Amino acid sequence: MNSIVAIELGTNAVRIFAFDLMGNIIGFAKGHYPTFHEGPDNSEQDPEQVFITMLYVLKNLLNDTLYPQKCVVGCICFSGSMHSLLTVDKDGVPLGNVITWADNRGKETAVELKESELGRTIYEATGTPIHPMSSMVKIAWLRNNDPDRFKKTSKYLPVKSYILQQLTGSCIIDYSIASATGLMNIHSLTWDDTALEFAGISAGKLPQLVPVFYSEAKLKKEYQKALRLQPDVKIIIGSSDGCLATLGAGVWEEGKATITIEDSGAFRVIGDKIIKDHNKQIFNYLLTKEHIVSGGPTNSGGVIFEWFTKRFGDFKKAFDIDHSMGNLIREAAEVTVGSDGLLFLPYLLGERAPIWNANAKGCYFGINIRHERKHFIRATIEGILYEMYSIGKTLENHRAIDSLSVNGSFASIPFCTQIIADIFNKPVSTVSHGDTIGAGAFLLSATEMGMYKNLREASNTIKMHQIFLPNANDHAIYRQYFTVFESLIEKIGGEFDAISNLQNLK
Amino acid sequence: MNQLLLQQETSKELADFPHIKEFAYKKNTTIQLNSFNVGLMDGIGIYYVLEGKHNWVIGSTEHTLYPGDIAVILPGENFGGKNNILNIGSLMWVRLDVHSRKQLIGDWSQLTKKERHSLEQILSVNKDLLVLNIKEAQPLFFELKHELQHAEVGFSTRVAQLLDHLFIIICRQLIRQNHSRRDFPTTFLRLEQTLRQNLARQWTVEEMAAFAGMGTTAFTEKVKNYSGFSPLNYLINLRITEAIKLLKRGEVNVTDIALAIGFYSSQHFSTTFKKLTGYTPSEFRKNNLTFNQQQ
């Protein structure tokens, strides 16, 4: 039997899926690696640990699951998290750790640029909002704050390119990941001179740009032998996690959008045109030259509910956080829509879209004497979803959206999915397979292998699992609360900065 | 209350307890220079603060202790007052003889061998974190004092029980303080950092589990669920990760790398490395350092 292996190099773990040629998952394995936070704004990972973890997990999946089933691996496709940056010297040896998307060290650099005309020019050329997550801002930060490392750097790579370089010897980057670096011109598909100049580097310091279907890099013989893979196994460079999740969510049709909520979250649509947002809030990342994934990312996803669970969940009997979360959800379901007047701003980690304010902070508003723990639980969930709604509304200014597909951790909780349907007043579906990134990588590989005519046809094969219809009355109530939510954010912008300064004084 | 200083060989109260080198209750009303010099701990010392604010050097770190705090000083650790002075306040302590640096709890203990081993591991892998707030230690110290002074029937057993009790509450508090059961990822990250700092050590699953404050079965299951690896495979993962970095630096020879990261021999390292990567360590180094030519 032939199989397609999708390797997802995520923020916290590598997840590897094996599919048969019909798209059924026939194997799965994952391995976790840590993120190090040396300072409040630092977020780094060990590149060699990511590499070794990937090798271990792949080897285990092959030996424990695929080879006993007599599977032959036809191709391996890669997904990578966006906005990661690794510096390597002339020998390809890492100079320090991978700087992840969550690293905020460049926030001052980003604020300065965002306010300028240059920032607008770069945003319009690259599609990446000006933010410390962007590789361009990270490189500029390194140039100003770590000149020694900047000087020694021969190449700037995302973690996926580093892994591929070790496996194949080729130093390449796909258009999709490249368009999230803030350094690639999404119109010309070349490294953008203005962005390069701002970062202070030349195009030679970056990997070679290739399409997401690129499959000319060959696995080194030693890895072929160690993994017992065929010499002709195809290595497909693949795409970014966000673009593949959108592809795997089956939202290709006009009027559809997808919501992903894992640790962080995103609201995305796919189309053939770039969305021009004069507020520079919406990202436009290439999947292919003709297909652009647009939307907004939020820091305020599942990690916020995990925070609430850890701090206020009951752990006397339950050992696992999942068990405690389940109990909290059941408690929240006892409260009516709107949490009896309690609102939550979920900005515990600052926020990206739509407000793009790294200083934003969390807030419970409207607390009265009758509120109990269960109100706070529901308000926390609703706050996370109001935030998602505010991103969706920004996008709806540019494109009509009739229905939503939800994936990630919240998709498996019907209580949350129903709230999404009610807040948005749109039907919400969940997909039948568990992981949209893996499914996206499968669809991309299958298209490259000629099983589908194009990505649109591939994405249309995605089957929906469950549909949640909106309740008009509940939507009307949520509208009233959302008005207060929006108004609050607008009014306390200055206070976010003030409280952030006070917190940083400690 | 009267102060007390019982010392082995000079105090008849300790005649039946050769493992207790010293037991003391001290009230310090004035600060005197050179009254508490920093020196190496002989045996294991457990110090409990009753009153006052105390600045002590333990190991290579300075700590400030307040009433209710307990400090455990392991054999060979530096210990004494900052600037060699004992601050105003009152303290109780007990110093115990040890068989070796690994066997911290002697045969006087009534704990099972397995329990003793487990407590010793918890203390040794957490040696940088052995200042804790344990208010319930106070009655134990006072009862210990009473038993040693009054030698009532059964006092010998009672003293052993109290010392065992003291070790148990210290280890339990250490686990509770360092590892929240609701946040395994944080515990795991701490373990990962400790492993990375001590890769040459021959870690056992029992030692890793003790660090996380769990039994080996629960720990193994938790690690597998969380990381996708068994604890020992995770450790090998870290060792190979470090090996790759050292190989790429190209300065250290392969045998030295093998020993530095905890493999028994360069052959053991080479076999494990090749199994995963397809390269011997030397081939990997050669391949990597010709990166430029391949481009």
Chai-1 contact restraints between the chains, C-beta under 6 A:
chainA,res_idxA,chainB,res_idxB,connection_type,confidence,min_distance_angstrom,max_distance_angstrom,comment,restraint_id
A,K30,B,G228,contact,1.0,0.0,6.0,A-B,restraint_1
A,G31,B,G228,contact,1.0,0.0,6.0,A-B,restraint_2
A,H32,B,S227,contact,1.0,0.0,6.0,A-B,restraint_3
A,H32,B,G228,contact,1.0,0.0,6.0,A-B,restraint_4
A,P34,B,L189,contact,1.0,0.0,6.0,A-B,restraint_5
A,P34,B,E192,contact,1.0,0.0,6.0,A-B,restraint_6
A,E48,B,T241,contact,1.0,0.0,6.0,A-B,restraint_7
A,E48,B,I244,contact,1.0,0.0,6.0,A-B,restraint_8
A,E48,B,K245,contact,1.0,0.0,6.0,A-B,restraint_9
A,Q49,B,T241,contact,1.0,0.0,6.0,A-B,restraint_10
A,I52,B,N237,contact,1.0,0.0,6.0,A-B,restraint_11
A,I52,B,I240,contact,1.0,0.0,6.0,A-B,restraint_12
A,I52,B,T241,contact,1.0,0.0,6.0,A-B,restraint_13
A,L55,B,L276,contact,1.0,0.0,6.0,A-B,restraint_14
A,Y56,B,N237,contact,1.0,0.0,6.0,A-B,restraint_15
A,D91,B,L289,contact,1.0,0.0,6.0,A-B,restraint_16
A,D91,B,F291,contact,1.0,0.0,6.0,A-B,restraint_17
A,G92,B,F291,contact,1.0,0.0,6.0,A-B,restraint_18
A,V93,B,K248,contact,1.0,0.0,6.0,A-B,restraint_19
A,G169,B,Q294,contact,1.0,0.0,6.0,A-B,restraint_20
A,E222,B,G278,contact,1.0,0.0,6.0,A-B,restraint_21
A,E222,B,Y279,contact,1.0,0.0,6.0,A-B,restraint_22
A,Y223,B,G278,contact,1.0,0.0,6.0,A-B,restraint_23
A,K225,B,G278,contact,1.0,0.0,6.0,A-B,restraint_24
A,A226,B,T277,contact,1.0,0.0,6.0,A-B,restraint_25
A,A226,B,G278,contact,1.0,0.0,6.0,A-B,restraint_26
A,K310,B,R182,contact,1.0,0.0,6.0,A-B,restraint_27
A,K310,B,D183,contact,1.0,0.0,6.0,A-B,restraint_28
A,F315,B,R182,contact,1.0,0.0,6.0,A-B,restraint_29
